Amino acid sequence: ASQPKGEIAAVRTTITSMAIDAALRGLGAAILALLLAVLAWKGIGQDRRRLIWATMRHPDRRSALAIGGVSLLVLVALALVAVPERPSGDATRWVPIDSVFPELPSDPVLDTLQIAEGASTNGSRALVESAFTTYRDSVTFYGKLAVAAETVNVRTPLAGEKTALVVTDRHDNIGMDPVVRAVADRARARLLIDLGDDTSNGSSWEAFSINSLAREFKGFDIVSVAGNHDQGPNVREQMIDKGFKLLKGKTLTVDGIRFLGSSDPRSSGLTAGYNGNESDNIAALRAQDAALTKAACADTGVAVIAVHSPSSAIQAAASGCADLVLSGHLHRQVGPAVIAGTNGRSTTTLTTGTTGGAVFAFALGSKLRHPAQVTIVTFKDGLPVGLQPVNFEQGGAINAEAYVPVTTTPR
């Protein structure tokens, strides 16, 4: 409720699409009906048409009754189609929320809400008041954090450079989306790298998380992978539907930068641990790592490998076939570290902490449960040249770490 703009945009898009589809279907039906009428009129022949026309102009009693009966049936059919069905059961009366809870402060979202009359009994009143307390706390905390993020001291790109923002492990915490967008604007970024676990269970009800990220970073190129909590078709399909460039194990050039990556092969629910056999999960990670290593070394031009878990690119990082490996999953920062590759080149690795401030698999709430983090990546000529993590504390403080140059080995 405190961050509804993504859902509003999604509903508006759906309604517009439905209206266009309905209009096209109506137009098609009208053209078909007209065509059938013309063909039928032509098909009965000229003599029969003259007879029908004469009968309609001077009908006898039998013809008049037939014409009247057909007309009545048509009118009844149109009425049944046009008149909406009356709802069954007792109608619910909706009243403005402030008429039941006059103590609520004026708020652009709350002022538009309505509540079913009679919902202010003692039990439900306590529940609603608790929900509004959480709402107010969320608006206050993330609102102040977003304002503070607008002045955070981060490095801005020099001539010939461009920046990207890395987010990971949001776990449904859409309250952070305006905050990290403010950081992106401060860093003059126009590229978002999403390392997955945007949701907690990959369920369809969590579509609001992708909707929020897509709306907040509208106009950005978004490169993404799905995490172990994003499994199932819902999250990946929605990412693609919203225009995210989902990495699928093949190299992809975005804004002049060569990316490689793939989604986490494991599946996790809201509880801790992974679904399936542990040895199968380990084998899946090793197979993913081997496939990414092979693809990176075959391409020889990969700038960034983006994966959810650092375990998905251990061999790829050691090969030296990419300049930078970005990951998440651990909910804490690891690196940056420089690894000497077996091919004589070096690879920098960095694991970014949870952007949602998540302790476990669900982070939505009125404040951060754990320190949150994003990373600013600076590029020049398609290659990574610098990293700068930005930290958000539970108390609302924001700390930008020192900019760390990335040294790339000539190909």
TORKOL-366427 format. One record per residue (C-alpha): residue in three letters; x, z, y. Coordinates in steps of 0.001 Angstrom, whole numbers, padded with zeros to 6 digits, always signed. Example, Ala and Ser with C-alpha at 12.3 -4.5 7.8 and 13.67 -1.06 7.14 Angstrom:
ALA+012300+007800-004500 SER+013670+007140-001060 
***
This chain:
ALA+000000+000000+000000 SER+002888+000679+002376 GLN+004321-002804+001822 PRO+001307-005101+001254 LYS+002500-008295+002930 GLY+003876-009847-000265 GLU+000541-009385-002058 ILE-001381-010704+000945 ALA+000768-013848+000973 ALA+000278-014315-002787 VAL-003522-013950-002520 ARG-003658-016330+000443 THR-001660-018943-001493 THR-003946-018590-004525 ILE-007157-018858-002484 THR-005866-021936-000649 SER-004939-023574-003954 MET-008381-022744-005396 ALA-010133-024196-002336 ILE-008148-027436-002556 ASP-008825-027726-006301 ALA-012548-027090-005766 ALA-012727-029695-003002 LEU-010952-032288-005146 ARG-013226-031538-008118 GLY-016300-031808-005888 LEU-015097-035096-004449 GLY-014364-036423-007917 ALA-017799-035377-009200 ALA-019520-036994-006201 ILE-017640-040265-006692 LEU-018449-040244-010410 ALA-022139-039518-009766 LEU-022318-042290-007173 LEU-020566-044718-009507 LEU-022959-043890-012376 ALA-025965-044282-010075 VAL-024744-047687-008866 LEU-024017-048853-012422 ALA-027415-047619-013622 TRP-029166-049331-010705 LYS-027309-052549-011417 GLY-027829-052250-015162 ILE-031628-052159-015160 GLY-031835-055660-013702 GLN-033416-057164-010621 ASP-036972-057422-012013 ARG-037042-053795-013071 ARG-035646-052667-009702 ARG-038476-054547-007904 LEU-041058-052891-010136 ILE-039606-049403-009516 TRP-039448-049996-005784 ALA-043067-051223-005713 THR-044218-048206-007750 MET-042463-045801-005376 ARG-044044-047479-002339 HIS-047549-047538-003825 PRO-047579-044996-006684 ASP-050631-044429-008827 ARG-051637-040897-009760 ARG-049527-040801-012942 SER-046410-042070-011150 ALA-046883-039638-008278 LEU-047059-036688-010688 ALA-043911-037893-012473 ILE-041999-038298-009202 GLY-043175-034892-007998 GLY-042216-033205-011286 VAL-038711-034691-011262 SER-038225-033705-007618 LEU-039336-030128-008369 LEU-036897-029879-011295 VAL-034051-031124-009096 LEU-034876-028568-006397 VAL-035055-025715-008916 ALA-031701-026773-010424 LEU-030066-026898-006998 ALA-031461-023447-006158 LEU-030089-021963-009383 VAL-026644-023389-008617 ALA-026561-022545-004910 VAL-028134-019080-004857 PRO-025643-016403-005990 GLU-026554-014162-008874 ARG-027810-010772-007746 PRO-025579-007946-008901 SER-026952-005756-011627 GLY-027014-001974-011412 ASP-026825+000256-008365 ALA-025021-001260-005390 THR-022023+000737-004118 ARG-022047+001540-000414 TRP-018650+001199+001254 VAL-017792+003015+004473 PRO-014674+003096+006700 ILE-012036+005442+005325 ASP-011771+007410+008588 SER-015469+008342+008403 VAL-014743+010304+005216 PHE-011227+011449+006172 PRO-011321+011774+010003 GLU-007977+013607+009975 LEU-006121+010410+008999 PRO-003872+009053+011779 SER-004485+005642+013274 ASP-002572+003084+011201 PRO-002807-000742+011108 VAL-003282-000697+007312 LEU-005403+002448+006942 ASP-007737+001329+009753 THR-008876-001619+007604 LEU-009581+000369+004425 GLN-012998+001316+003087 ILE-013981+003892+000481 ALA-017005+004139-001814 GLU-019505+006620-000363 GLY-019608+009795-002370 ALA-015923+009668-003245 SER-015207+012717-001064 THR-016063+015347-003641 ASN-013525+018163-003977 GLY-011661+016643-006939 SER-011456+013092-005636 ARG-010746+014279-002094 ALA-007627+016101-003276 LEU-006511+013000-005174 VAL-007072+010688-002200 GLU-005363+013085+000204 SER-002353+013232-002153 ALA-002209+009433-002227 PHE-002336+009245+001559 THR+000412+011842+001859 THR+002629+009694-000370 TYR+001657+006631+001674 ARG+002541+008282+004985 ASP+005840+009605+003631 SER+006747+006135+002326 VAL+005904+004386+005597 THR+007868+006984+007555 PHE+010961+007054+005335 TYR+011412+003329+004740 GLY+010320+002493+008277 LYS+013085+004672+009716 LEU+015570+003304+007176 ALA+014731-000288+008156 VAL+015204+000526+011833 ALA+018571+002141+011084 ALA+019616-000881+009016 GLU+019115-003118+012062 THR+022203-001564+013661 VAL+024423-000994+010609 ASN+028028-001940+011303 VAL+028877-004703+008812 ARG+031348-007552+008989 THR+029920-010833+010230 PRO+031218-014219+009038 LEU+034032-015926+010891 ALA+034141-019633+011673 GLY+033718-021658+008473 GLU+032439-018642+006484 LYS+028971-017866+005124 THR+027512-014713+003616 ALA+025176-013772+000766 LEU+023428-010497-000073 VAL+023407-009060-003612 VAL+020460-006945-004834 THR+019936-005530-008317 ASP+017882-002946-010224 ARG+015090-002722-007630 HIS+012717-001434-010346 ASP+009550-002110-008299 ASN+010781-000307-005167 ILE+009459-002806-002630 GLY+009879-000240+000135 MET+013559-001203+000230 ASP+012876-004916+000778 PRO+012536-004790+004602 VAL+015579-002517+004695 VAL+017855-004896+002794 ARG+016474-007846+004785 ALA+017633-006063+007941 VAL+021128-005752+006412 ALA+021056-009453+005491 ASP+020192-010331+009077 ARG+023016-008131+010378 ALA+025449-009936+008050 ARG+023947-013336+008999 ALA+023214-014058+005349 ARG+020899-016879+004273 LEU+021535-016589+000526 LEU+020202-013866-001789 ILE+021713-013141-005218 ASP+019257-011180-007391 LEU+020864-009673-010515 GLY+017642-008581-012204 ASP+015593-005531-013202 ASP+013208-006224-010345 THR+010496-004638-012490 SER+010254-001735-014910 ASN+008538-003329-017888 GLY+008273-007056-017130 SER+004467-006760-017112 SER+002063-008986-015188 TRP+000881-006033-013059 GLU+004401-005847-011604 ALA+004067-009250-009942 PHE+003942-007405-006614 SER+007699-006780-006852 ILE+008612-010481-007009 ASN+005934-011312-004412 SER+007482-008797-002009 LEU+011047-010052-002484 ALA+009950-013680-002111 ARG+008046-012961+001100 GLU+010725-010761+002674 PHE+013416-013387+002017 LYS+011313-016434+002811 GLY+013606-019262+003931 PHE+016569-017941+001917 ASP+018072-019640-001113 ILE+017560-017101-003930 VAL+019785-017276-007021 SER+018533-014962-009776 VAL+018767-013712-013343 ALA+016315-011444-015179 GLY+017377-008001-016408 ASN+016662-006115-019609 HIS+013532-004586-018001 ASP+012284-008022-016904 GLN+011793-009396-020421 GLY+008770-011458-021397 PRO+007637-014629-019652 ASN+005970-013024-016621 VAL+008991-012250-014439 ARG+010959-015434-015105 GLU+007904-017655-014635 GLN+007077-015927-011369 MET+010656-016240-010127 ILE+010534-019981-010738 ASP+007045-020233-009198 LYS+008312-018502-006035 GLY+011235-020919-005740 PHE+013999-018679-007108 LYS+016873-020615-008674 LEU+016922-018908-012077 LEU+020278-019308-013821 LYS+019945-020444-017442 GLY+023497-020689-018778 LYS+024445-023879-016948 THR+026382-024297-013713 LEU+024328-024695-010565 THR+025549-025471-007051 VAL+023630-023689-004274 ASP+024674-024007-000628 GLY+028019-025413-001718 ILE+028750-022492-004095 ARG+029124-023081-007849 PHE+027132-020473-009822 LEU+026906-019731-013534 GLY+024842-017056-015237 SER+021964-016196-017555 SER+019382-013463-018011 ASP+019963-010349-020099 PRO+019158-011055-023772 ARG+017971-007493-024448 SER+014532-005992-023866 SER+013713-002496-022590 GLY+010467-000733-021773 LEU+009696+002093-019370 THR+011425+004569-021659 ALA+015168+004756-022182 GLY+016864+002547-024758 TYR+016409-000998-025970 ASN+013889-002594-028256 GLY+015153-003926-031557 ASN+018203-003177-033657 GLU+021321-001980-031801 SER+023640-004299-033714 ASP+021400-007258-032842 ASN+021591-006339-029138 ILE+025381-006086-029273 ALA+025573-009444-031048 ALA+023274-010989-028413 LEU+025504-009752-025572 ARG+028628-011099-027266 ALA+026950-014455-027853 GLN+025884-014592-024190 ASP+029415-013725-023060 ALA+030943-016389-025334 ALA+028512-019038-024087 LEU+029202-018213-020429 THR+032968-018221-021049 LYS+032784-021633-022692 ALA+030656-023051-019869 ALA+032883-021594-017123 CYS+036129-022848-018662 ALA+034632-026292-019303 ASP+033516-026636-015673 THR+036755-025326-014027 GLY+034952-025013-010690 VAL+032802-021882-011113 ALA+032980-019593-008086 VAL+030508-016883-009196 ILE+029253-015687-012572 ALA+026024-013716-012018 VAL+024720-011535-014854 HIS+022628-008393-015087 SER+024964-006289-017234 PRO+028767-006236-016929 SER+028852-006343-020752 SER+027492-009899-020541 ALA+030701-011247-018965 ILE+033663-009220-020248 GLN+035248-012195-022020 ALA+034282-014531-019169 ALA+036062-012297-016639 ALA+039167-012028-018864 SER+039346-015815-019211 GLY+040080-016340-015512 CYS+037662-019287-015447 ALA+035633-017922-012495 ASP+036628-016375-009184 LEU+034021-013594-009050 VAL+031787-011841-011616 LEU+028784-009981-010166 SER+026641-007580-012212 GLY+024300-004600-011956 HIS+022498-002583-014647 LEU+024594+000612-014426 HIS+022829+001920-011260 ARG+026250+002752-009816 GLN+029124+000814-008266 VAL+032082-000180-010423 GLY+034910-002063-008737 PRO+035847-004307-007144 ALA+038602-004841-009698 VAL+040988-007760-010170 ILE+041592-009029-013710 ALA+044487-011312-014618 GLY+043012-014167-016631 THR+044470-015650-019773 ASN+044685-019002-018004 GLY+046938-017664-015252 ARG+044173-017248-012682 SER+042613-013971-011511 THR+038964-012899-011484 THR+037413-010204-009290 THR+034588-008146-010820 LEU+032037-005944-009043 THR+029034-004010-010349 THR+026556-003216-007553 GLY+024521+000007-007719 THR+020723+000124-007848 THR+019090-001367-004755 GLY+015878+000507-005536 GLY+017541+003901-005663 ALA+016412+004211-009276 VAL+017341+007058-011606 PHE+015470+005607-014556 ALA+013352+002472-014962 PHE+010836+003084-012156 ALA+011787+003572-008511 LEU+008569+003014-006525 GLY+007732+006043-004388 SER+007860+007661-000993 LYS+011675+007941-000845 LEU+014899+007131-002669 ARG+015494+009068-005874 HIS+019151+008020-006093 PRO+021656+006473-003642 ALA+020821+002783-003205 GLN+023192-000122-002625 VAL+023506-003790-001757 THR+026642-005925-001485 ILE+027530-008532+001121 VAL+029623-011392-000293 THR+031509-013659+002089 PHE+032292-017261+001112 LYS+034507-019948+002592 ASP+034690-023532+001344 GLY+032464-022535-001592 LEU+034782-019723-002759 PRO+034327-015931-002452 VAL+036729-014425+000079 GLY+035371-010910+000641 LEU+033069-008097-000536 GLN+031395-005270+001392 PRO+029032-002816-000367 VAL+026450-001023+001802 ASN+025128+002369+000675 PHE+021812+004110+001456 GLU+021605+007876+000908 GLN+018476+009842-000049 GLY+018507+011536+003345 GLY+018360+008193+005177 ALA+022022+007730+006101 ILE+023502+004228+005779 ASN+027201+003694+005116 ALA+028930+000312+005031 GLU+032105+000431+002955 ALA+035313-001259+004053 TYR+035476-005025+003679 VAL+037593-005952+000651 PRO+039236-009402+000679 VAL+038973-011458-002503 THR+042011-013516-003410 THR+041244-016693-005328 THR+043808-018548-007397 PRO+044098-022271-006604 ARG+042497-024391-009302 
***
